[in-house]
Amino acid sequence: MSNLHIVDHPLVQHKLSMLRDENTGSKDFREIVSEIAMLMCYEATRDLPLVEIEIKTPVAVAKVKEVKGKKLAIVPILRAGLGMVDGILNIMPPTKVGHIGMYRDPETLKPVEYFCKLPPDISERDIIVLDPLLATGGTVSAAVSGLKKLGCKNIKLMCIIGAPEGVKVMQEAHPDVDIYLGALDNHLNDHGYVVPGLGDAGDRIFGTK
């Protein structure tokens, strides 16, 4: 069974078309990224276990369900991944947040970690790694490898848009990691940009270009 999940909900697809538009400014872009992350989170957490409890409504006693004490953490890849955090925290406030910063060495072209701050109990948590774009897959694959070295076992990856090249890298390196995408695009161009994509997510989120 494939570990790739495309979140094709109409609201996600509608908002994704707005993200792609080059005329969408940074303020709107940030808000839409946050909204898409919140909507995609519904799918990425669909397998959370539930437990039945008993409560008293204003009318009667009712047997209802709540999430069964699952420890969650989201780990955005700096810097673009930060744009997805608030949307998820809006619906899952108790979730812990870790941060991983990586850049690509211009000579070796390999990802280099420059920052890592994670909850102390990260190995005990279910983790969703966040990055708006899954392009070459090198950065997120290295981030997931780092988390596994710390003892993390239950990891998912959530990206708004992905390229087939990046999906292939992740599936080969981490077949145990479920990948959630809003869209699977055509390919990478010569500069490593997803086509048709949405440009540089970090620059568009923070208005740096």
Helices and strands as residue ranges (DSSP letters): E 4-6, H 10-20, H 26-44, E 50-56, E 61-67, E 72-78, G 80-84, H 85-91, E 96-97, E 99-104, E 111-117, G 122-124, E 126-130, E 133-134, H 138-149, E 155-162, H 164-173, E 178-184, E 187-188, E 194-195, H 201-206
